[in-house]
Amino acid sequence: MASVPSPKILQFAVQSRSMSANYLLFSSPSQPWPCSQKLRNASLFPIIVKVSSKVKCLTESTDEDRLSESEAVDDDVDGVREDTKVHVKRPQRTASSSSDSLSLGIREPVYEVVEVKSNGVVSTRKINRRQLLKSSGLRPRDIRSIDPSLFLTNSMPSLLVREHAILLNLGSLRAITMQERVFIFDYNRKGGQAFIDTLLPRLNPRNLNGSPCMPFMIEAVEAALLSRVQRLEQRLMHIEPRVQGLLEVLPNRLTADILEQLRISKQTLVELSSRAGALRQMLLDLLEDPHEIRRICIMGKNCTLRRGNDDVECSVPLEKQIAEEEEEEIEMLLENYLQRCESCHGQSERLLDSAKEMEDSIAVNLSSRRLEVSRVELLLQVGAFCVAVGALIAGIFGMNLKSYLEEHVFAFWLTTAGIIVGAVMAFFLTYWYLRARKIL
């Protein structure tokens, strides 16, 4: 039995990214295979196949076969289009998801702070928001009161007590005080520099002079209040002599330079009074809330506050006694700085009232001067009116019309004298009328 040669199938592994169709032409007249008899009598034509489809044996024998082939070709084209769409659409989806992830990626803010530890070691470090919240035990909304990027929205002074930290916002000083360290934001500003200069000497054991050492958090709070009040007092001491000198010179010496200095001094006093008043109100609110003071006292101790009456409960009686002593110390400390702040606020208010009174006096003085100028201007306008009437009469006689007065010798002198006398009489009559009506 003669061996039948195995059919050779021509198959291409075509890979294409384009939407164009792939054509496959094949013929094997020398070696017949099951479809060779049909292919001899049939014309060759291109067949559209899919990228991953199998090779098919199709002939053009009858009309039904042609119709079936056209339907198969249409189905294959649709399949190729669907496959191509799928393969094209997947990378777009991947690209869109990656772009969405990039667009939704929010960069976490990083703060550059100065860290002052309880032993007096000072270091500068960068810390992001998550590390800051983890190290201080704060909530994200607590950071808003000390965030340097929100300087315009949180300018009011505040002292917020939390479970493990105290947040200080005193003008240009923004800090987080904890049991063993303090983070200072915007340390290059005057408030941060003054706070560091006030806090570091307090942490030096040589400066204690045998006095009992207070907890680090209370030392930091007192240093912050002391630096803030001292800055207000220094500004008051600087502005007070200048305002006193201006009050002595005015209102006798009214010049543009003096008035400009008075305006600048008044603006400075308004700002100083506003800051001192805001700090005073913060201290008053803190003193009127003993719950916040007791939360400061029990911080770092095995103590809790009883609900209802806010009594301190400690597992160790000694810690309760220490907490009560610290509460008295904090109240005395706050009252001391409250008195200094009230003194600064009151003095600035008195100077501001004096400046306002001087401005009122200057306004009255200028009004009286303007009144005198207006009176002189009115008199000049009356005199100009009387002279204008005389000029009208002279203009009438200046017309080139015969009035037969030019033939008399004394007509010119009589007319001139009449005009002058009439103008003078009209001026005095108008003046008397204005004085009678109390206009002049």
C-alpha positions as a Markdown table, in Angstrom:
| # | Residue | x | y | z |
|---|---|---|---|---|
| 1 | Met | 0.0 | 0.0 | 0.0 |
| 2 | Ala | 1.5 | 3.2 | -1.2 |
| 3 | Ser | 2.0 | 5.7 | 1.5 |
| 4 | Val | 0.0 | 8.8 | 1.2 |
| 5 | Pro | 2.0 | 11.9 | 1.8 |
| 6 | Ser | 0.9 | 13.9 | 4.7 |
| 7 | Pro | -0.7 | 17.1 | 3.9 |
| 8 | Lys | 1.4 | 20.2 | 4.4 |
| 9 | Ile | -0.4 | 23.0 | 6.0 |
| 10 | Leu | 1.0 | 26.5 | 5.5 |
| 11 | Gln | 0.4 | 28.4 | 8.7 |
| 12 | Phe | 1.7 | 31.9 | 9.7 |
| 13 | Ala | 1.9 | 33.3 | 13.1 |
| 14 | Val | 1.1 | 36.8 | 12.3 |
| 15 | Gln | 1.2 | 39.6 | 14.9 |
| 16 | Ser | 0.0 | 43.0 | 13.9 |
| 17 | Arg | -1.1 | 46.0 | 16.0 |
| 18 | Ser | -2.9 | 47.7 | 13.1 |
| 19 | Met | -6.5 | 47.2 | 12.2 |
| 20 | Ser | -5.6 | 46.1 | 8.6 |
| 21 | Ala | -6.6 | 42.6 | 7.5 |
| 22 | Asn | -4.1 | 39.7 | 7.2 |
| 23 | Tyr | -4.1 | 37.8 | 3.9 |
| 24 | Leu | -3.0 | 34.1 | 3.5 |
| 25 | Leu | -2.4 | 32.6 | 0.0 |
| 26 | Phe | -1.5 | 28.9 | -0.3 |
| 27 | Ser | -1.4 | 26.2 | -3.0 |
| 28 | Ser | 0.1 | 22.7 | -3.3 |
| 29 | Pro | -0.4 | 21.2 | -6.8 |
| 30 | Ser | 2.5 | 18.7 | -6.6 |
| 31 | Gln | 1.4 | 17.0 | -3.4 |
| 32 | Pro | -2.3 | 16.5 | -3.2 |
| 33 | Trp | -4.1 | 16.7 | 0.1 |
| 34 | Pro | -7.8 | 16.5 | 0.9 |
| 35 | Cys | -8.6 | 19.9 | -0.6 |
| 36 | Ser | -6.2 | 19.7 | -3.6 |
| 37 | Gln | -8.8 | 18.4 | -6.0 |
| 38 | Lys | -11.0 | 21.3 | -5.4 |
| 39 | Leu | -8.1 | 23.8 | -5.5 |
| 40 | Arg | -7.1 | 22.7 | -9.0 |
| 41 | Asn | -10.3 | 23.8 | -10.5 |
| 42 | Ala | -10.8 | 26.8 | -8.2 |
| 43 | Ser | -9.3 | 30.2 | -8.5 |
| 44 | Leu | -7.1 | 31.4 | -5.6 |
| 45 | Phe | -8.3 | 34.3 | -3.6 |
| 46 | Pro | -7.2 | 36.0 | -0.4 |
| 47 | Ile | -8.8 | 34.9 | 2.8 |
| 48 | Ile | -9.1 | 37.2 | 5.8 |
| 49 | Val | -8.1 | 35.4 | 9.0 |
| 50 | Lys | -7.7 | 36.5 | 12.6 |
| 51 | Val | -4.3 | 37.0 | 14.3 |
| 52 | Ser | -4.7 | 33.9 | 16.4 |
| 53 | Ser | -7.2 | 31.9 | 14.2 |
| 54 | Lys | -6.5 | 28.6 | 12.6 |
| 55 | Val | -5.9 | 28.0 | 8.8 |
| 56 | Lys | -9.1 | 26.9 | 7.0 |
| 57 | Cys | -9.6 | 25.1 | 3.7 |
| 58 | Leu | -12.1 | 26.9 | 1.7 |
| 59 | Thr | -13.0 | 26.6 | -1.9 |
| 60 | Glu | -15.2 | 28.4 | -4.3 |
| 61 | Ser | -17.2 | 25.6 | -5.7 |
| 62 | Thr | -20.8 | 26.5 | -5.6 |
| 63 | Asp | -22.8 | 29.6 | -4.8 |
| 64 | Glu | -23.8 | 28.2 | -1.4 |
| 65 | Asp | -20.1 | 27.7 | -0.5 |
| 66 | Arg | -19.4 | 31.2 | -1.6 |
| 67 | Leu | -22.2 | 32.6 | 0.6 |
| 68 | Ser | -21.0 | 30.5 | 3.5 |
| 69 | Glu | -17.5 | 31.7 | 2.9 |
| 70 | Ser | -18.6 | 35.3 | 2.8 |
| 71 | Glu | -20.5 | 34.9 | 6.0 |
| 72 | Ala | -17.5 | 33.2 | 7.6 |
| 73 | Val | -15.3 | 36.0 | 6.3 |
| 74 | Asp | -17.7 | 38.6 | 7.8 |
| 75 | Asp | -17.7 | 36.8 | 11.1 |
| 76 | Asp | -13.9 | 36.6 | 11.0 |
| 77 | Val | -13.6 | 40.3 | 10.3 |
| 78 | Asp | -16.0 | 41.1 | 13.1 |
| 79 | Gly | -13.9 | 38.9 | 15.3 |
| 80 | Val | -10.7 | 40.6 | 14.3 |
| 81 | Arg | -12.3 | 44.0 | 14.9 |
| 82 | Glu | -13.5 | 42.9 | 18.3 |
| 83 | Asp | -10.2 | 41.3 | 19.3 |
| 84 | Thr | -8.4 | 44.4 | 18.0 |
| 85 | Lys | -10.7 | 46.6 | 20.0 |
| 86 | Val | -10.1 | 44.6 | 23.1 |
| 87 | His | -6.4 | 44.6 | 22.7 |
| 88 | Val | -6.4 | 48.4 | 22.0 |
| 89 | Lys | -8.8 | 49.3 | 24.7 |
| 90 | Arg | -6.9 | 47.5 | 27.5 |
| 91 | Pro | -3.8 | 49.7 | 27.4 |
| 92 | Gln | -6.0 | 52.8 | 27.3 |
| 93 | Arg | -7.7 | 51.6 | 30.5 |
| 94 | Thr | -4.4 | 50.9 | 32.1 |
| 95 | Ala | -3.1 | 54.3 | 31.1 |
| 96 | Ser | -6.2 | 56.0 | 32.4 |
| 97 | Ser | -6.0 | 54.2 | 35.7 |
| 98 | Ser | -2.4 | 55.1 | 36.1 |
| 99 | Ser | -3.2 | 58.8 | 35.2 |
| 100 | Asp | -6.0 | 58.7 | 37.8 |
| 101 | Ser | -3.6 | 57.4 | 40.4 |
| 102 | Leu | -1.1 | 60.1 | 39.6 |
| 103 | Ser | -3.8 | 62.8 | 39.7 |
| 104 | Leu | -5.2 | 61.6 | 43.0 |
| 105 | Gly | -1.8 | 61.3 | 44.6 |
| 106 | Ile | -1.7 | 64.1 | 47.2 |
| 107 | Arg | 1.7 | 65.1 | 48.4 |
| 108 | Glu | 1.8 | 65.1 | 52.2 |
| 109 | Pro | 3.0 | 68.4 | 53.6 |
| 110 | Val | 6.4 | 68.5 | 55.2 |
| 111 | Tyr | 7.2 | 70.9 | 58.1 |
| 112 | Glu | 10.6 | 72.2 | 58.9 |
| 113 | Val | 10.7 | 72.6 | 62.7 |
| 114 | Val | 13.1 | 73.2 | 65.5 |
| 115 | Glu | 13.0 | 70.5 | 68.2 |
| 116 | Val | 14.0 | 71.6 | 71.7 |
| 117 | Lys | 14.3 | 68.7 | 74.1 |
| 118 | Ser | 14.0 | 68.8 | 77.9 |
| 119 | Asn | 17.7 | 68.6 | 78.3 |
| 120 | Gly | 18.3 | 71.7 | 76.2 |
| 121 | Val | 19.4 | 70.0 | 73.0 |
| 122 | Val | 18.3 | 72.0 | 69.9 |
| 123 | Ser | 18.0 | 70.5 | 66.5 |
| 124 | Thr | 16.4 | 71.3 | 63.2 |
| 125 | Arg | 14.5 | 68.6 | 61.4 |
| 126 | Lys | 11.9 | 68.0 | 58.7 |
| 127 | Ile | 8.8 | 66.1 | 59.7 |
| 128 | Asn | 5.7 | 65.2 | 57.7 |
| 129 | Arg | 2.1 | 65.4 | 58.9 |
| 130 | Arg | 1.7 | 61.7 | 59.6 |
| 131 | Gln | 4.9 | 61.5 | 61.7 |
| 132 | Leu | 3.9 | 64.7 | 63.5 |
| 133 | Leu | 0.4 | 63.3 | 64.4 |
| 134 | Lys | 1.9 | 59.9 | 65.5 |
| 135 | Ser | 4.6 | 61.4 | 67.7 |
| 136 | Ser | 2.3 | 64.0 | 69.4 |
| 137 | Gly | -1.0 | 62.0 | 69.5 |
| 138 | Leu | -2.9 | 64.7 | 67.9 |
| 139 | Arg | -5.8 | 64.6 | 65.4 |
| 140 | Pro | -5.5 | 66.1 | 61.9 |
| 141 | Arg | -7.9 | 68.9 | 62.8 |
| 142 | Asp | -5.7 | 70.0 | 65.7 |
| 143 | Ile | -2.9 | 70.9 | 63.3 |
| 144 | Arg | -5.0 | 73.6 | 61.7 |
| 145 | Ser | -4.5 | 76.0 | 64.7 |
| 146 | Ile | -0.7 | 75.9 | 64.3 |
| 147 | Asp | -0.3 | 75.2 | 60.6 |
| 148 | Pro | 2.0 | 77.9 | 59.1 |
| 149 | Ser | 0.3 | 77.8 | 55.8 |
| 150 | Leu | -3.0 | 78.9 | 57.4 |
| 151 | Phe | -1.5 | 82.0 | 59.0 |
| 152 | Leu | -4.2 | 84.4 | 57.8 |
| 153 | Thr | -7.1 | 82.2 | 58.9 |
| 154 | Asn | -5.9 | 81.3 | 62.4 |
| 155 | Ser | -4.3 | 84.5 | 63.6 |
| 156 | Met | -6.1 | 84.6 | 66.9 |
| 157 | Pro | -4.0 | 83.4 | 69.9 |
| 158 | Ser | -5.0 | 80.1 | 71.3 |
| 159 | Leu | -3.7 | 77.5 | 73.8 |
| 160 | Leu | -5.2 | 74.1 | 73.1 |
| 161 | Val | -4.8 | 71.3 | 75.6 |
| 162 | Arg | -4.9 | 67.7 | 74.3 |
| 163 | Glu | -4.2 | 64.4 | 75.9 |
| 164 | His | -0.5 | 64.3 | 75.2 |
| 165 | Ala | 0.4 | 67.7 | 73.9 |
| 166 | Ile | -0.3 | 71.5 | 74.2 |
| 167 | Leu | -0.7 | 73.5 | 71.0 |
| 168 | Leu | 0.5 | 77.1 | 71.3 |
| 169 | Asn | -0.5 | 79.8 | 68.8 |
| 170 | Leu | 0.7 | 83.2 | 70.0 |
| 171 | Gly | 1.0 | 85.4 | 66.9 |
| 172 | Ser | 4.2 | 84.5 | 65.1 |
| 173 | Leu | 4.9 | 81.8 | 67.6 |
| 174 | Arg | 3.5 | 78.4 | 66.7 |
| 175 | Ala | 4.6 | 75.3 | 68.7 |
| 176 | Ile | 3.6 | 71.9 | 70.0 |
| 177 | Thr | 4.7 | 71.2 | 73.5 |
| 178 | Met | 5.0 | 67.6 | 74.7 |
| 179 | Gln | 6.4 | 66.0 | 77.8 |
| 180 | Glu | 10.0 | 65.7 | 76.7 |
| 181 | Arg | 10.3 | 68.1 | 73.7 |
| 182 | Val | 8.7 | 70.9 | 71.8 |
| 183 | Phe | 8.3 | 71.5 | 68.1 |
| 184 | Ile | 8.6 | 75.1 | 67.0 |
| 185 | Phe | 7.2 | 76.2 | 63.6 |
| 186 | Asp | 8.5 | 79.3 | 61.7 |
| 187 | Tyr | 11.5 | 79.4 | 64.0 |
| 188 | Asn | 13.1 | 82.2 | 61.9 |
| 189 | Arg | 10.4 | 84.7 | 62.8 |
| 190 | Lys | 10.6 | 87.0 | 65.8 |
| 191 | Gly | 8.2 | 85.1 | 67.9 |
| 192 | Gly | 10.0 | 81.8 | 67.4 |
| 193 | Gln | 13.4 | 83.3 | 68.1 |
| 194 | Ala | 12.2 | 85.1 | 71.2 |
| 195 | Phe | 10.6 | 81.8 | 72.5 |
| 196 | Ile | 13.8 | 79.9 | 72.0 |
| 197 | Asp | 15.9 | 82.6 | 73.7 |
| 198 | Thr | 13.5 | 82.5 | 76.7 |
| 199 | Leu | 13.2 | 78.8 | 77.0 |
| 200 | Leu | 16.8 | 77.6 | 76.7 |
| 201 | Pro | 18.1 | 79.5 | 79.9 |
| 202 | Arg | 15.2 | 77.9 | 81.8 |
| 203 | Leu | 16.4 | 74.4 | 80.9 |
| 204 | Asn | 19.9 | 75.1 | 82.2 |
| 205 | Pro | 20.3 | 73.5 | 85.7 |
| 206 | Arg | 22.8 | 76.3 | 86.6 |
| 207 | Asn | 20.0 | 78.9 | 86.4 |
| 208 | Leu | 17.7 | 77.2 | 88.9 |
| 209 | Asn | 19.5 | 78.5 | 92.0 |
| 210 | Gly | 18.1 | 75.9 | 94.2 |
| 211 | Ser | 14.5 | 76.5 | 93.2 |
| 212 | Pro | 12.3 | 73.4 | 92.5 |
| 213 | Cys | 12.2 | 72.3 | 88.9 |
| 214 | Met | 8.8 | 72.6 | 87.1 |
| 215 | Pro | 7.7 | 70.1 | 84.5 |
| 216 | Phe | 9.0 | 70.7 | 81.0 |
| 217 | Met | 5.5 | 71.4 | 79.5 |
| 218 | Ile | 4.8 | 74.1 | 82.1 |
| 219 | Glu | 8.2 | 75.6 | 81.5 |
| 220 | Ala | 7.5 | 75.8 | 77.8 |
| 221 | Val | 4.1 | 77.4 | 78.3 |
| 222 | Glu | 5.5 | 80.0 | 80.7 |
| 223 | Ala | 8.4 | 80.7 | 78.3 |
| 224 | Ala | 5.9 | 81.2 | 75.4 |
| 225 | Leu | 3.7 | 83.6 | 77.5 |
| 226 | Leu | 6.7 | 85.5 | 78.8 |
| 227 | Ser | 8.2 | 86.0 | 75.4 |
| 228 | Arg | 4.9 | 87.2 | 74.0 |
| 229 | Val | 4.1 | 89.6 | 76.8 |
| 230 | Gln | 7.7 | 90.9 | 76.8 |
| 231 | Arg | 7.4 | 91.7 | 73.1 |
| 232 | Leu | 4.2 | 93.6 | 73.6 |
| 233 | Glu | 5.7 | 95.6 | 76.5 |
| 234 | Gln | 8.8 | 96.4 | 74.4 |
| 235 | Arg | 6.6 | 97.7 | 71.6 |
| 236 | Leu | 4.7 | 99.8 | 74.1 |
| 237 | Met | 7.8 | 101.2 | 75.6 |
| 238 | His | 9.1 | 102.1 | 72.2 |
| 239 | Ile | 5.9 | 103.9 | 71.0 |
| 240 | Glu | 4.9 | 105.7 | 74.2 |
| 241 | Pro | 7.7 | 108.4 | 74.2 |
| 242 | Arg | 7.0 | 109.1 | 70.5 |
| 243 | Val | 3.3 | 109.6 | 71.1 |
| 244 | Gln | 3.9 | 111.8 | 74.2 |
| 245 | Gly | 6.2 | 114.0 | 72.1 |
| 246 | Leu | 3.6 | 114.4 | 69.4 |
| 247 | Leu | 1.0 | 115.3 | 71.9 |
| 248 | Glu | 3.2 | 118.1 | 73.3 |
| 249 | Val | 3.9 | 119.6 | 69.8 |
| 250 | Leu | 0.4 | 119.4 | 68.5 |
| 251 | Pro | -1.9 | 121.2 | 67.7 |
| 252 | Asn | 0.2 | 124.3 | 67.5 |
| 253 | Arg | 2.6 | 122.9 | 65.0 |
| 254 | Leu | 0.7 | 121.4 | 62.1 |
| 255 | Thr | 2.9 | 120.1 | 59.4 |
| 256 | Ala | 2.7 | 117.2 | 57.0 |
| 257 | Asp | 5.5 | 115.3 | 58.8 |
| 258 | Ile | 3.9 | 115.7 | 62.2 |
| 259 | Leu | 0.5 | 114.5 | 61.0 |
| 260 | Glu | 2.1 | 111.5 | 59.2 |
| 261 | Gln | 3.9 | 110.5 | 62.4 |
| 262 | Leu | 0.7 | 110.8 | 64.4 |
| 263 | Arg | -1.1 | 108.5 | 61.8 |
| 264 | Ile | 1.7 | 105.9 | 62.0 |
| 265 | Ser | 1.7 | 106.0 | 65.8 |
| 266 | Lys | -2.0 | 105.6 | 66.0 |
| 267 | Gln | -2.0 | 102.6 | 63.6 |
| 268 | Thr | 0.7 | 101.0 | 65.8 |
| 269 | Leu | -1.3 | 101.6 | 68.9 |
| 270 | Val | -4.4 | 100.0 | 67.3 |
| 271 | Glu | -2.4 | 96.9 | 66.4 |
| 272 | Leu | -0.8 | 96.7 | 69.8 |
| 273 | Ser | -4.1 | 97.1 | 71.6 |
| 274 | Ser | -5.8 | 94.5 | 69.4 |
| 275 | Arg | -3.0 | 91.9 | 70.1 |
| 276 | Ala | -2.9 | 92.6 | 73.8 |
| 277 | Gly | -6.7 | 92.4 | 74.0 |
| 278 | Ala | -6.8 | 89.0 | 72.2 |
| 279 | Leu | -4.1 | 87.6 | 74.5 |
| 280 | Arg | -5.9 | 88.9 | 77.5 |
| 281 | Gln | -9.2 | 87.3 | 76.4 |
| 282 | Met | -7.4 | 84.0 | 75.8 |
| 283 | Leu | -6.0 | 84.0 | 79.4 |
| 284 | Leu | -9.4 | 85.0 | 80.8 |
| 285 | Asp | -11.1 | 82.1 | 79.1 |
| 286 | Leu | -8.4 | 79.7 | 80.3 |
| 287 | Leu | -8.7 | 80.8 | 83.9 |
| 288 | Glu | -12.4 | 80.5 | 83.8 |
| 289 | Asp | -12.1 | 76.9 | 82.6 |
| 290 | Pro | -10.5 | 74.9 | 85.4 |
| 291 | His | -11.0 | 71.7 | 83.4 |
| 292 | Glu | -8.3 | 72.7 | 80.9 |
| 293 | Ile | -5.9 | 73.6 | 83.8 |
| 294 | Arg | -6.4 | 70.2 | 85.4 |
| 295 | Arg | -5.8 | 68.5 | 82.1 |
| 296 | Ile | -2.4 | 70.2 | 82.0 |
| 297 | Cys | -1.7 | 69.1 | 85.5 |
| 298 | Ile | -2.5 | 65.4 | 85.0 |
| 299 | Met | -0.6 | 65.1 | 81.7 |
| 300 | Gly | 2.1 | 62.5 | 82.1 |
| 301 | Lys | 0.6 | 61.1 | 85.3 |
| 302 | Asn | -1.6 | 58.1 | 86.2 |
| 303 | Cys | -4.5 | 60.4 | 86.9 |
| 304 | Thr | -7.9 | 61.0 | 85.5 |
| 305 | Leu | -10.7 | 63.5 | 85.9 |
| 306 | Arg | -13.9 | 62.4 | 87.4 |
| 307 | Arg | -16.9 | 63.2 | 85.2 |
| 308 | Gly | -19.3 | 65.8 | 86.6 |
| 309 | Asn | -17.1 | 67.7 | 89.1 |
| 310 | Asp | -13.7 | 67.3 | 87.3 |
| 311 | Asp | -12.0 | 66.1 | 90.5 |
| 312 | Val | -8.5 | 64.6 | 90.0 |
| 313 | Glu | -8.3 | 60.9 | 90.8 |
| 314 | Cys | -4.8 | 59.3 | 90.9 |
| 315 | Ser | -3.6 | 55.8 | 91.6 |
| 316 | Val | -0.8 | 57.2 | 93.7 |
| 317 | Pro | -1.6 | 59.8 | 96.4 |
| 318 | Leu | 1.7 | 61.6 | 95.8 |
| 319 | Glu | 0.8 | 62.3 | 92.2 |
| 320 | Lys | -2.5 | 63.8 | 93.2 |
| 321 | Gln | -0.7 | 66.1 | 95.6 |
| 322 | Ile | 1.7 | 67.1 | 92.9 |
| 323 | Ala | -1.1 | 67.7 | 90.5 |
| 324 | Glu | -2.9 | 70.0 | 93.0 |
| 325 | Glu | 0.3 | 72.0 | 93.6 |
| 326 | Glu | 0.9 | 72.3 | 89.9 |
| 327 | Glu | -2.7 | 73.5 | 89.4 |
| 328 | Glu | -2.1 | 76.4 | 91.9 |
| 329 | Glu | 1.2 | 77.2 | 90.2 |
| 330 | Ile | -0.5 | 77.3 | 86.8 |
| 331 | Glu | -3.3 | 79.5 | 88.0 |
| 332 | Met | -0.8 | 82.0 | 89.6 |
| 333 | Leu | 1.3 | 81.9 | 86.5 |
| 334 | Leu | -1.7 | 82.7 | 84.3 |
| 335 | Glu | -3.0 | 85.5 | 86.6 |
| 336 | Asn | 0.5 | 87.1 | 86.6 |
| 337 | Tyr | 0.7 | 87.2 | 82.8 |
| 338 | Leu | -3.0 | 88.3 | 82.7 |
| 339 | Gln | -2.2 | 91.3 | 84.9 |
| 340 | Arg | 0.8 | 92.2 | 82.7 |
| 341 | Cys | -1.3 | 91.9 | 79.6 |
| 342 | Glu | -4.1 | 94.0 | 81.0 |
| 343 | Ser | -1.6 | 96.7 | 82.0 |
| 344 | Cys | -0.1 | 96.7 | 78.5 |
| 345 | His | -3.6 | 96.7 | 76.9 |
| 346 | Gly | -4.8 | 99.5 | 79.3 |
| 347 | Gln | -1.8 | 101.7 | 78.6 |
| 348 | Ser | -2.1 | 101.3 | 74.8 |
| 349 | Glu | -5.8 | 102.1 | 75.0 |
| 350 | Arg | -5.0 | 105.3 | 77.0 |
| 351 | Leu | -2.4 | 106.4 | 74.5 |
| 352 | Leu | -4.8 | 105.6 | 71.6 |
| 353 | Asp | -7.5 | 107.6 | 73.3 |
| 354 | Ser | -5.1 | 110.5 | 73.6 |
| 355 | Ala | -4.1 | 110.3 | 70.0 |
| 356 | Lys | -7.8 | 110.2 | 69.0 |
| 357 | Glu | -8.5 | 113.3 | 71.1 |
| 358 | Met | -5.6 | 115.0 | 69.5 |
| 359 | Glu | -6.9 | 114.2 | 66.1 |
| 360 | Asp | -10.3 | 115.6 | 67.1 |
| 361 | Ser | -8.5 | 118.8 | 68.3 |
| 362 | Ile | -6.6 | 119.0 | 65.1 |
| 363 | Ala | -9.8 | 118.6 | 63.1 |
| 364 | Val | -11.4 | 121.4 | 65.1 |
| 365 | Asn | -8.4 | 123.6 | 64.6 |
| 366 | Leu | -8.4 | 123.0 | 60.9 |
| 367 | Ser | -12.1 | 123.6 | 60.7 |
| 368 | Ser | -11.7 | 127.0 | 62.3 |
| 369 | Arg | -9.0 | 127.9 | 59.9 |
| 370 | Arg | -11.1 | 126.8 | 57.0 |
| 371 | Leu | -13.9 | 128.9 | 58.3 |
| 372 | Glu | -11.7 | 132.0 | 58.4 |
| 373 | Val | -10.5 | 131.3 | 54.9 |
| 374 | Ser | -14.1 | 130.9 | 53.8 |
| 375 | Arg | -15.0 | 134.3 | 55.4 |
| 376 | Val | -12.2 | 136.1 | 53.6 |
| 377 | Glu | -13.2 | 134.4 | 50.4 |
| 378 | Leu | -16.8 | 135.5 | 50.8 |
| 379 | Leu | -15.7 | 139.1 | 51.5 |
| 380 | Leu | -13.6 | 139.0 | 48.3 |
| 381 | Gln | -16.5 | 137.7 | 46.3 |
| 382 | Val | -18.7 | 140.5 | 47.6 |
| 383 | Gly | -16.1 | 143.1 | 46.7 |
| 384 | Ala | -15.6 | 141.6 | 43.3 |
| 385 | Phe | -19.4 | 141.7 | 42.7 |
| 386 | Cys | -19.5 | 145.5 | 43.6 |
| 387 | Val | -16.6 | 146.2 | 41.4 |
| 388 | Ala | -18.2 | 144.2 | 38.5 |
| 389 | Val | -21.3 | 146.4 | 38.8 |
| 390 | Gly | -19.1 | 149.5 | 38.4 |
| 391 | Ala | -17.3 | 148.0 | 35.5 |
| 392 | Leu | -20.7 | 147.3 | 33.9 |
| 393 | Ile | -21.6 | 151.0 | 34.1 |
| 394 | Ala | -18.2 | 152.0 | 32.7 |
| 395 | Gly | -18.8 | 149.5 | 29.8 |
| 396 | Ile | -22.1 | 151.1 | 29.0 |
| 397 | Phe | -20.4 | 154.5 | 28.7 |
| 398 | Gly | -17.7 | 153.0 | 26.6 |
| 399 | Met | -20.1 | 152.3 | 23.7 |
| 400 | Asn | -19.7 | 154.5 | 20.6 |
| 401 | Leu | -23.1 | 156.0 | 20.9 |
| 402 | Lys | -23.9 | 159.7 | 21.5 |
| 403 | Ser | -25.2 | 160.4 | 24.9 |
| 404 | Tyr | -24.4 | 164.1 | 24.9 |
| 405 | Leu | -22.5 | 163.6 | 28.2 |
| 406 | Glu | -19.2 | 163.8 | 26.5 |
| 407 | Glu | -19.8 | 167.4 | 25.7 |
| 408 | His | -19.8 | 168.4 | 29.4 |
| 409 | Val | -16.4 | 169.0 | 31.0 |
| 410 | Phe | -17.1 | 167.4 | 34.4 |
| 411 | Ala | -19.2 | 164.5 | 33.2 |
| 412 | Phe | -16.2 | 162.1 | 33.3 |
| 413 | Trp | -15.3 | 162.9 | 36.9 |
| 414 | Leu | -18.9 | 162.9 | 38.1 |
| 415 | Thr | -19.5 | 159.4 | 36.5 |
| 416 | Thr | -16.3 | 158.0 | 38.0 |
| 417 | Ala | -17.1 | 159.3 | 41.5 |
| 418 | Gly | -20.6 | 157.9 | 41.3 |
| 419 | Ile | -19.3 | 154.5 | 40.3 |
| 420 | Ile | -16.8 | 154.3 | 43.2 |
| 421 | Val | -19.3 | 155.6 | 45.8 |
| 422 | Gly | -22.0 | 153.2 | 44.5 |
| 423 | Ala | -19.6 | 150.2 | 44.7 |
| 424 | Val | -18.5 | 151.1 | 48.2 |
| 425 | Met | -22.1 | 151.6 | 49.4 |
| 426 | Ala | -23.1 | 148.2 | 47.8 |
| 427 | Phe | -20.2 | 146.5 | 49.5 |
| 428 | Phe | -21.1 | 147.8 | 53.0 |
| 429 | Leu | -24.8 | 147.1 | 52.5 |
| 430 | Thr | -24.0 | 143.5 | 51.5 |
| 431 | Tyr | -21.6 | 143.1 | 54.4 |
| 432 | Trp | -24.2 | 144.4 | 56.9 |
| 433 | Tyr | -26.8 | 142.0 | 55.5 |
| 434 | Leu | -24.4 | 139.0 | 55.8 |
| 435 | Arg | -23.5 | 140.0 | 59.4 |
| 436 | Ala | -27.2 | 140.3 | 60.2 |
| 437 | Arg | -27.9 | 136.9 | 58.9 |
| 438 | Lys | -24.8 | 135.5 | 60.8 |
| 439 | Ile | -23.2 | 134.3 | 57.7 |
| 440 | Leu | -20.0 | 136.2 | 58.4 |
